[in-house]
Amino acid sequence: MAKVSIQIVTWNSLRFLPDCLESIFNQTWRDFSVLIIDNNSHDQTVEYVSRNWPQVKILKNSRNSGYSRAHNQGIMATDSEYVLVLNPDIILEPDFLARLVEIADKKKRVGSFAPKLLKMKFHHIDHCDQHTPQQQSSGAMINPDWCVIKTDLIDSTGLVIRKTRRVLDRGQGEPDTGQYDKKLEIFGVSGACAFYRRKALEDIRSAVDNFAGLTKSKRRVIYEYFDKDFFAYQEDIDLAWRLAWRGWEALYVPEAQAYHVRRVAVSHRLNQSGLVNFLSFRNHLWLLVKNEPITNFLRDFFYIFSYQAAKILYLLLTRPLILLKSETSFWSKTFLMFKKRRQIFKRAKIKAGKIRKYIE
């Protein structure tokens, strides 16, 4: 049994995989296994991995089941002490795992660990320095017209939660000048590159019997770590909140470094797709229903209400159909979310006041 299981959910991710996998197998610390959960890609992702990386195990879904459900599959399919949840557009520094495992073995009450994530960009080969080998992407095996360039711009140093309940990647877009080089406790970890202690994941695992209309004999219980109803977006925030309620800490470890191609930057979210708008708006409401304590909600009501009102007004003026779809979807499972909320608060080990220390 490997000490760390590395799992990547793919959906037409072939462009990024060569660099990601190469960085994984170039790690100085070797006690790991790699699992890819493919959500029915049609860009030859599975064929490429099978042909070039036979040591990688593949779970292939017949449809795009979403980020949350696919990662739940991966967690249940492995039994390692630690789980590294990774986006395919991540490149790890060679000592990444060594740094995280070293600190994780010492900090037993920490359930999740955030590395220092810096931004990385893909460029056409004409704009890349041909004489700088570290900038050349191994993805050239697939598309020789592209190269990858690492930058000193911060992508994430962990999650920070505002009074509006908007959750952001700490330091995103800032030049890395060492201002985030201190190890410290944070609210949570970005799902793009998250290192979890399995004991913590099992502690917050919830059992969901969600098969209304089926006979009792055909029903089965699904265990979820990431909330499968979220499908994608903000499921990592929900997980961070639930870990906090159970008393698990999150730790930022700047010595562990990786690079990320973020395809939806904060500054470009006004131009994001209808699907992203829909999932982001709906999931944020579910996030509050599940995790926000009444005392904290009343304390910051003005900030929360103003932020939600601004989002509703924006969607009403620009994408009214998305707003209608989001609201309809939200209400369709609100009862289920309150059911999950009861489970979370029934098992909570900390008081609302401790959650407030994370709110800025």
C-alpha positions in Angstrom: 0.0 0.0 0.0 1.4 3.4 -1.0 1.5 6.1 1.7 0.1 8.7 -0.7 -2.5 8.2 -3.4 -2.4 10.9 -6.1 -5.7 11.3 -7.9 -6.6 13.3 -11.0 -10.0 13.8 -12.5 -9.8 14.3 -16.2 -12.3 15.5 -18.8 -10.6 16.2 -22.2 -7.4 17.0 -20.3 -4.9 15.6 -22.8 -3.3 19.0 -23.3 -2.1 19.2 -19.7 -1.4 15.6 -18.7 2.1 15.1 -20.0 3.6 17.8 -17.9 1.5 17.0 -14.9 2.4 13.3 -14.9 6.0 13.9 -15.7 6.2 16.2 -12.6 4.6 13.5 -10.5 7.0 10.8 -11.5 10.0 13.1 -11.1 9.3 13.4 -7.3 12.2 12.8 -5.0 9.8 11.0 -2.6 8.5 7.8 -4.2 6.0 6.1 -2.0 2.9 7.0 -4.0 0.4 5.6 -6.4 -1.4 7.5 -9.2 -5.1 7.1 -10.1 -6.9 8.9 -13.0 -10.7 9.1 -12.9 -11.7 10.0 -16.4 -15.1 11.5 -17.0 -15.7 10.2 -20.5 -13.1 12.2 -22.4 -13.2 12.2 -26.1 -9.7 13.6 -26.7 -7.8 10.3 -26.4 -6.9 11.0 -22.7 -7.3 7.4 -21.6 -5.5 6.0 -24.7 -2.6 8.4 -24.1 -2.2 7.5 -20.4 -2.5 3.7 -21.0 0.1 3.9 -23.8 2.6 6.2 -22.1 2.1 5.7 -18.3 1.2 2.0 -17.7 1.9 2.4 -14.0 -1.1 4.8 -13.7 -4.4 3.1 -12.8 -7.5 4.4 -14.7 -11.1 4.5 -13.7 -13.2 5.3 -16.7 -16.7 6.7 -16.3 -19.3 6.3 -19.1 -20.4 10.0 -18.7 -19.1 13.2 -17.2 -20.1 12.6 -13.5 -18.6 15.8 -12.3 -15.5 16.7 -10.2 -17.1 15.8 -6.8 -18.4 12.4 -7.6 -15.3 11.4 -9.6 -13.0 12.3 -6.7 -15.2 10.4 -4.3 -14.7 7.4 -6.5 -11.0 7.8 -6.3 -10.9 8.2 -2.5 -13.1 5.1 -2.0 -10.9 3.1 -4.5 -7.7 3.7 -2.4 -6.6 3.2 1.2 -3.5 5.3 1.5 -2.6 7.4 4.6 -2.7 10.6 2.5 -4.7 11.7 -0.6 -3.4 14.3 -3.0 -6.2 15.7 -5.1 -4.8 17.2 -8.2 -6.1 19.1 -11.2 -4.5 17.9 -14.5 -3.2 21.5 -15.2 -0.8 21.3 -12.2 3.0 20.9 -12.3 4.7 19.9 -9.0 8.2 20.8 -8.0 10.4 17.7 -7.4 10.4 18.0 -3.6 6.7 18.7 -3.4 5.6 15.4 -1.8 8.7 15.2 0.4 7.9 18.6 2.0 4.2 17.8 2.6 4.7 14.3 3.9 7.4 15.5 6.3 5.1 18.1 7.9 2.0 16.0 7.7 3.6 13.2 9.7 4.3 15.7 12.5 1.0 17.6 12.6 -1.6 14.9 13.5 -4.5 17.4 14.0 -4.1 18.9 10.6 -6.5 17.4 8.1 -5.6 19.3 5.0 -2.4 21.0 3.7 -2.1 23.8 1.1 1.1 24.3 -1.0 2.2 27.5 -2.5 0.6 27.6 -5.9 2.1 29.9 -8.6 0.6 30.6 -11.9 1.7 28.9 -15.1 0.8 29.9 -18.7 0.6 28.0 -21.9 1.8 30.0 -24.9 2.3 29.4 -28.6 5.8 28.3 -29.3 6.6 31.5 -31.1 6.3 33.4 -27.8 8.5 31.1 -25.8 12.2 31.2 -25.3 13.6 28.2 -27.3 16.8 28.4 -25.3 15.2 27.9 -21.9 14.7 24.2 -21.5 12.6 24.4 -18.3 10.0 26.4 -20.3 9.5 23.7 -22.9 6.4 21.6 -22.3 6.5 17.8 -22.6 3.1 18.3 -24.0 4.9 19.0 -27.3 4.5 15.2 -27.8 0.9 16.0 -28.3 1.0 19.5 -29.7 4.4 20.9 -30.8 2.9 24.4 -31.1 2.7 24.9 -27.4 5.1 25.5 -24.5 4.6 26.2 -20.8 6.0 29.1 -18.9 6.1 29.3 -15.1 5.6 32.7 -13.5 6.2 34.3 -10.1 2.5 35.3 -9.8 0.6 33.7 -6.9 -2.3 31.4 -7.8 -3.2 30.3 -4.2 -1.8 30.1 -0.8 -4.9 28.6 0.7 -8.5 29.8 1.0 -9.6 32.9 2.8 -13.3 33.7 3.7 -14.7 37.2 3.7 -17.6 38.7 5.7 -19.7 38.5 2.5 -18.9 34.7 2.7 -17.1 35.0 -0.6 -14.2 32.6 -0.5 -11.0 33.6 -2.4 -7.6 32.2 -3.0 -5.2 34.1 -0.7 -2.8 36.3 -2.6 -4.0 35.4 -6.0 -2.5 37.6 -8.7 0.2 39.1 -6.5 3.9 38.8 -7.4 5.6 36.3 -5.1 8.1 38.4 -3.1 8.2 36.1 -0.1 5.2 37.8 1.6 3.5 34.3 2.0 6.5 32.4 3.1 5.3 31.7 6.6 3.7 28.5 7.6 0.3 29.2 9.2 -3.2 27.9 9.9 -5.8 28.8 7.2 -9.5 28.3 6.5 -9.1 25.7 3.8 -7.3 24.4 0.8 -7.9 25.0 -2.9 -9.2 21.8 -4.6 -6.8 22.4 -7.5 -4.0 20.9 -5.4 -5.1 19.7 -2.0 -3.2 17.3 0.3 -5.6 15.5 2.7 -5.2 13.2 5.6 -7.4 10.2 5.0 -8.4 10.0 8.6 -9.8 13.5 8.3 -11.7 12.6 5.1 -13.2 9.5 6.7 -14.2 11.6 9.8 -16.3 14.0 7.7 -17.6 11.4 5.3 -21.4 11.5 5.1 -23.8 8.7 4.1 -26.4 9.8 1.6 -29.4 7.6 0.6 -30.7 9.8 -2.2 -32.7 7.4 -4.3 -36.3 8.6 -3.9 -38.8 6.4 -5.7 -36.7 3.2 -5.7 -37.8 0.2 -3.8 -36.0 -0.5 -0.5 -34.2 -3.5 -1.9 -32.7 -1.4 -4.8 -31.6 1.5 -2.7 -28.0 1.8 -1.7 -26.1 4.2 0.5 -23.5 6.5 -1.1 -20.6 7.8 0.9 -19.5 11.3 -0.1 -16.5 13.3 0.8 -16.9 16.1 -1.7 -20.6 16.8 -2.0 -21.7 15.1 -5.2 -24.7 17.4 -5.7 -22.4 20.3 -6.2 -21.1 18.6 -9.4 -18.3 21.1 -9.7 -17.2 24.5 -8.2 -17.1 25.3 -4.5 -17.1 21.7 -3.4 -13.6 22.2 -2.0 -14.9 25.1 0.1 -17.7 23.0 1.4 -15.2 20.3 2.4 -13.0 22.8 4.1 -15.9 24.1 6.1 -17.0 20.6 7.2 -13.4 19.7 8.2 -13.3 22.8 10.3 -16.6 21.9 12.0 -15.1 18.6 13.1 -12.0 20.3 14.5 -9.5 19.5 11.8 -7.0 22.3 11.1 -5.8 23.4 7.6 -2.2 24.3 7.2 -0.4 26.4 4.6 3.0 24.9 3.7 5.0 27.4 1.6 8.0 25.0 1.2 5.8 22.7 -1.0 5.5 24.5 -4.4 3.5 23.8 -7.5 2.3 25.6 -10.7 -1.2 25.9 -11.9 -2.9 27.0 -15.2 -6.0 28.7 -13.9 -8.5 28.9 -16.8 -11.0 31.1 -14.9 -9.2 34.0 -13.2 -11.0 36.3 -10.8 -10.6 39.2 -13.2 -12.3 37.3 -16.0 -15.3 35.9 -14.2 -17.7 38.4 -15.7 -17.0 36.6 -19.0 -17.3 33.0 -17.7 -19.7 30.5 -19.3 -23.3 30.1 -18.4 -22.6 26.7 -16.8 -20.0 28.2 -14.5 -22.3 31.0 -13.5 -25.1 28.6 -12.9 -23.0 26.2 -10.7 -21.2 29.0 -8.9 -24.4 30.8 -7.9 -26.3 27.7 -6.9 -23.5 26.0 -5.1 -22.7 29.1 -3.0 -26.3 29.2 -1.7 -26.1 25.5 -0.9 -22.8 26.2 0.8 -24.4 28.7 3.2 -27.5 26.4 3.8 -25.2 23.6 4.8 -22.5 25.3 6.8 -23.4 28.8 8.0 -24.4 29.0 11.7 -27.3 31.3 12.5 -25.2 33.4 15.0 -22.5 34.2 12.4 -25.1 34.8 9.7 -26.9 37.4 11.8 -23.6 39.0 12.8 -22.6 39.6 9.1 -26.1 39.8 7.6 -25.6 43.1 5.9 -22.4 41.9 4.1 -23.9 38.6 3.1 -27.2 40.1 1.9 -25.4 42.9 -0.1 -23.1 40.4 -1.8 -26.0 38.1 -2.7 -28.2 41.0 -3.9 -25.4 42.2 -6.2 -25.0 38.8 -7.7 -28.7 38.4 -8.3 -28.9 41.9 -9.9 -25.9 41.1 -12.2 -27.5 37.8 -13.4 -30.9 39.4 -13.7 -29.6 42.1 -16.0 -27.1 39.9 -18.0 -28.3 36.3 -17.8 -31.8 36.1 -16.5 -32.3 32.5 -17.7 -29.2 31.4 -15.8 -30.6 33.1 -12.7 -34.0 31.3 -13.1 -32.2 27.9 -13.7 -30.0 28.4 -10.6 -32.9 29.4 -8.4 -35.0 26.4 -9.6 -32.1 24.0 -9.1 -31.3 25.5 -5.7 -34.8 25.0 -4.3 -35.2 21.5 -5.8 -32.7 20.2 -3.3 -32.9 22.6 -0.5 -34.6 20.0 1.8 -31.7 17.6 1.1 -29.2 20.4 2.0 -31.0 21.0 5.3 -30.8 17.3 5.9 -27.0 17.5 5.3 -26.8 20.6 7.5 -28.4 18.7 10.4 -25.8 16.0 10.1 -23.0 18.5 10.0 -24.1 20.5 13.1 -25.1 17.3 15.0 -21.5 16.1 14.7 -19.7 19.5 15.1 -16.9 19.6 17.6 -16.4 23.4 17.7 -18.5 26.4 18.3 -19.5 29.1 15.8 -17.1 31.5 17.4 -14.1 29.5 16.3 -15.3 29.6 12.7 -15.4 33.4 13.0 -11.6 33.5 13.4 -11.3 32.6 9.8 -13.6 35.4 8.6 -11.9 38.5 7.3 
